[in-house]
Amino acid sequence: MATAVPGVETWSPASGTFHRALRLSHGLGVASLTPDDGERGRIDAELRLTDLRDLTSAVQRCRRLLDLDADPVGIDEAMSADPVLAELVASTPGCRLPGTTDPEELAFRVVLGQQVSTTAAGTTGARLTRAVGDPLPDALRVPDGPTHLFPTAEALASAGASASSDDDDGTAPRGAAWPGMPASRRETLHGVADALTSGRLRLDVGAPWAEVRRELAALRGIGPWSVEMIALRGLGDPDAFPATDLGTRVAAEALGLPGDPRPLTARAEAWRPWRSYATALLWASSDHAVARLPQSSPHTKESSP
């Protein structure tokens, strides 16, 4: 929840329920996910849909969000072969990847999170959503739940084109689709949106990971951190490794591993093909807000990992 976009995702501390707005093939929806305190560790899901044809898709998206189709026993066994990771596996068994219900949305949110705090990224994402996102119909609203859907690639491409023609001073005017956003960030968002709407970039379950990496790296403003974060969280690539990520580096150093990206990448070769899960373990070992459930607010003032 530390990286949540207010209005699109919400957390109910009293019940421990995570609410998420969904844009589906036939309509809209809201998923409410609550951990079961029982021994089996289940997740109770309540789905509100405008079209029941989306039921199967909504369930699948929730499973990808929580990485429920992974084999945690086999992955833990493989990672435990490394003495350093073995300690993390013992303290946090069954670690899963932080996924998404919408890979395209995740790509835009990764761009919003470049070199800023989780709070700043969430705030900018919320403003962008209010400006060009779609409000949820009243029938899908739940108490303290989502109010909007994150903007589509088409909406962002259109807003980016309009902003480029109307604003030349580096920031969008008050009330525009890009509130307080630097020109470079705006251009990157528009570039990703244009690549998605034109079909040059595919971000879906069947997209080849190597091809996606090449297409992303060719876009202006998309560097190694963004590529690997999109691969890890957006596509569920089990072997992504954001070596330049601050949270990854800090957690690695705390365990006596190299903190510099180049030697850390070399050290991580031993973790193939599960480097994404090694990254998730490193994040889980830190005291950053992304590694724990919120108590009262989904945002902190800590820097994003």
Stockholm file with secondary structure:
# STOCKHOLM 1.0

chainA/1-305         MATAVPGVETWSPASGTFHRALRLSHGLGVASLTPDDGERGRIDAELRLTDLRDLTSAVQRCRRLLDLDADPVGIDEAMSADPVLAELVASTPGCRLPGTTDPEELAFRVVLGQQVSTTAAGTTGARLTRAVGDPLPDALRVPDGPTHLFPTAEALASAGASASSDDDDGTAPRGAAWPGMPASRRETLHGVADALTSGRLRLDVGAPWAEVRRELAALRGIGPWSVEMIALRGLGDPDAFPATDLGTRVAAEALGLPGDPRPLTARAEAWRPWRSYATALLWASSDHAVARLPQSSPHTKESSP
#=GR chainA/1-305 SS CTTCCBTTEEEETTTTEEEEEEECSSSEEEEEEEECCSTTCCEEEEEEESCGGGHHHHHHHHHHHTTTTSCHHHHHHHHTTSHHHHHHHHHSTTCCCCCCSCHHHHHHHHHHTTTSBHHHHHHHHHHHHHHHSEECCGGGCCTTCCCEECCCHHHHHHHHHHHHHHCCSSSBCTTSSSBTCCHHHHHHHHHHHHHHHHTSSCCSTTSCHHHHHHHHHTSTTCCHHHHHHIIIIISCCTTCCCTTCHHHHHHHHHTTSCCSHHHHHHHGGGGTTCHHHHHHHHHHTSCSGGGSCCSSCSCCSSBCC
#=GC SS_cons         CTTCCBTTEEEETTTTEEEEEEECSSSEEEEEEEECCSTTCCEEEEEEESCGGGHHHHHHHHHHHTTTTSCHHHHHHHHTTSHHHHHHHHHSTTCCCCCCSCHHHHHHHHHHTTTSBHHHHHHHHHHHHHHHSEECCGGGCCTTCCCEECCCHHHHHHHHHHHHHHCCSSSBCTTSSSBTCCHHHHHHHHHHHHHHHHTSSCCSTTSCHHHHHHHHHTSTTCCHHHHHHIIIIISCCTTCCCTTCHHHHHHHHHTTSCCSHHHHHHHGGGGTTCHHHHHHHHHHTSCSGGGSCCSSCSCCSSBCC
//
